[in-house]
Amino acid sequence: MAPASTRISSIPPSGIRRLFELSQGIEGLISLGLGEPDFPTPGHVIEAYKDALDKGFTKYAPTMGIPELRQAISEKYGNEYGVDYDAKTQVIVTSGASEAIFASITSIVNAGDEVIIPDPGFLLYGPIVRIAGGKPVMLELKEKENFNVMADRLNELITNRTKVLVLNLPSNPTGTTMGKRGQQAIADIVNDRDIVVISDEVYEKLVYGKKHTNFASLGVEDKVVTVNSFSKTYSMTGMRLGYAIGPKEVISNVFKAHQFSVVCVNTATQKAGVAALTGPQDCVEEMRKEYGQRRDILTKGLNSLKGVSCIEPQGAFYCFANITETGLSAFDLSDGLLTDARVVGVPGTAFGENGGGYMRFAYSVPREKLHGAIERMEPFFGGL
Ligand SMILES: Cc1ncc(COP(=O)(O)O)c(C=O)c1O
């Protein structure tokens, strides 16, 4: 067999994948493992998709995305955050935020460049930086600081090799979001330096209390690529629709990464995206409210378990529970939970070394399942 690429083969397999393999064949599991909305995709979005197929939108789309979708994205940022993006040159439609992250990192990072990424953080960033030949530099997030990105710690990590900073607010896996003031301190640091920020804001609409701050809008538009998605906001995970917006010079290279891999996003999906952005938004608010209720149930439930504590998440749909008092590693605990309590949670180590004493539980499932999971976990934790 031909030897594998060391850049790919040296990347360890995802901790989440292993968990799903272990879960196969266990009957009646309650899974709080996957970060996927359980709500159906809004009806008007589905209708727009079907209509697009009926009208023959089954051919290649422009590589940057269909003009009406790029226009709708540009208008969204103008209306919601007061930031102007030229729909023609500064907006590119991608196959989910995942591709937007991949194409952004690979089109910015050179071999040996340092990329600062949050730890714990979404598990895609580190491997993509390595595929690009870059060096991931972990920015430690601490529970006692609400898992906020602390400006002084960030400052200490910046060297003359730092090329990119990845931000993800609201955060997967911690559920943290930061107000304008905290984010401004980060923007001030970036403003003084030659660093590009990739700001992953896929959970922008899932905030409970604090209003979302678009990082680019803090006077740093010329340094920020904002990555966003339709997956979480409109419950469209399988439609694979996302985008990257940012400085023209960066987007023109993201365009190349996209062109030479994906070519263009499914045309009918893009039509559905136009309906999602320009249609009624009450479905988004309804989902957010329900997630808010579920958040309360899960946070309270987790805090009632012996040896578990969990700060109240302010965004996304994850509880990141501290399990250090159980004396077990997150890895062993997740295996035990799976086999003894038949509940799936993800060990925090899947999100980086600093996730070691934590488990991530997603509340993107109906309330009954959350109650059921807590009931099952009670005797498990009680008996440790
Ligand atoms: C922080 C974060 N960014 C990006 C993504 C990818 O989303 P998409 O479905 O748009 O590829 C996810 C999905 O879980 C996520 O949690």
The ligand as a Tripos MOL2 file, in Angstrom:
@<TRIPOS>MOLECULE
LIG
   16    16     1     0     0
SMALL
NO_CHARGES

@<TRIPOS>ATOM
      1 C1        -18.1660   25.6760   17.0600 C.3       1 LIG1
      2 C2        -18.5960   24.9860   15.8110 C.ar      1 LIG1
      3 N1        -18.1670   25.4510   14.6380 N.ar      1 LIG1
      4 C3        -18.5180   24.8730   13.4770 C.ar      1 LIG1
      5 C4        -19.3360   23.7700   13.4610 C.ar      1 LIG1
      6 C5        -19.6470   23.1440   12.1400 C.3       1 LIG1
      7 O1        -20.9310   23.3910   11.7120 O.3       1 LIG1
      8 P1        -21.4220   23.0500   10.2290 P.3       1 LIG1
      9 O2        -22.5210   22.0480   10.3660 O.co2     1 LIG1
     10 O3        -21.9120   24.3370    9.6800 O.co2     1 LIG1
     11 O4        -20.2730   22.5120    9.4580 O.co2     1 LIG1
     12 C6        -19.8120   23.2360   14.6640 C.ar      1 LIG1
     13 C7        -20.6420   22.0260   14.6800 C.2       1 LIG1
     14 O5        -20.8390   21.3840   15.6700 O.2       1 LIG1
     15 C8        -19.4320   23.8670   15.8730 C.ar      1 LIG1
     16 O6        -19.8490   23.4170   17.0550 O.3       1 LIG1
@<TRIPOS>BOND
     1     1     2 1
     2     2     3 ar
     3     2    15 ar
     4     3     4 ar
     5     4     5 ar
     6     5     6 1
     7     5    12 ar
     8     6     7 1
     9     7     8 1
    10     8     9 2
    11     8    10 1
    12     8    11 1
    13    12    13 1
    14    12    15 ar
    15    13    14 2
    16    15    16 1
@<TRIPOS>SUBSTRUCTURE
     1 LIG1         1 GROUP 0 **** ****
